[in-house]
Structure formats: structure tokens, C-alpha cells
Amino acid sequence: MNSLNLTKAFFRGCANAMTPIDARGAERLAAGSSHWLRHTHGTHAVAAGLPLDVVQQNLGPAALDTTTGYITSAAQRRLKASRRVFG
């Protein structure tokens, strides 16, 4: 089994275990992918202040434009958090 199939199987297994507790959350989790993990790492790394070139190297051969997209995600997250606090 390759890593993509293994990742999908892992998310499905977790979703199956979660279904009795939170069916809607389980449905979302079942849609998980290796792309999710990559995007999550990139977003959190940028939010933590890791330099873009380091994030790009960690993520592999993606173009800098792709990595720069994680800045937008981090900025949107900060904006949402600020709106929750300050209205």
C-alpha cells in the first residue's frame, strides 16, 4: 500500500471510530488526505514564523507561489481570531 492509500485508510478508520460520537465530524474526517496534512503543516509553520524558504523546502518541490498561499491562510486565521475578540 502506498503512502497516499495508507493516509486515506487512516482517515477512514478514524472516521469510522468517530461516527457514533459525531457523524458530521466523521464525514469531514473521512475526506482527509495527504494534501490536508501538507496544507496544515504549511499553514502552521508560516503562522509560527518559519521563513517561507524553509517551509518551501520542508514541503518539497512546490513553487514559491504555492507556499506563499499559506501566508494568506495564516492572515485569514488571524483576521477571524481578531474579529471574534474585537467584533
QUIWO-V515136 format. One record per pair of residues at least 12 apart in sequence whose ideal C-beta (glycine too) atoms are under 10 Angstrom apart, sorted by the first residue. I is the first residue (numbers start at 1). GAP is how many residues later the second one is. Records with the same first field share a line. If there is no record, write none. Layout:
BEGIN
I = GAP / GAP
END
This chain:
BEGIN
3 = 31
4 = 29 / 30 / 31
5 = 29
6 = 28
7 = 25 / 26 / 27 / 28 / 29 / 30
8 = 22 / 23 / 24 / 25 / 26
10 = 22 / 24
11 = 17 / 18 / 19 / 20 / 21 / 22 / 23 / 25 / 26
12 = 14 / 17 / 18 / 19 / 20
13 = 16 / 17
14 = 12 / 15 / 16 / 18
15 = 12 / 13 / 14 / 15 / 16 / 17
16 = 13 / 14
17 = 12
18 = 12
38 = 20 / 21 / 22 / 24 / 28 / 32
39 = 20 / 30 / 31 / 34
40 = 30 / 33
41 = 14 / 17 / 18 / 29
42 = 13 / 14 / 16 / 17 / 20 / 24 / 25 / 27 / 28 / 29 / 31 / 32
43 = 12 / 26 / 27 / 28 / 29 / 30 / 31 / 33 / 34
44 = 26 / 29 / 30 / 33
45 = 13 / 14 / 22 / 25 / 29
46 = 21 / 22 / 23 / 24 / 25 / 26 / 27 / 28 / 29 / 31
47 = 23 / 24 / 26 / 27 / 28 / 30 / 31
48 = 26
49 = 25
50 = 20
52 = 12 / 15 / 16 / 18 / 19
53 = 14
54 = 13
55 = 12 / 13 / 15 / 16
56 = 12 / 14
END
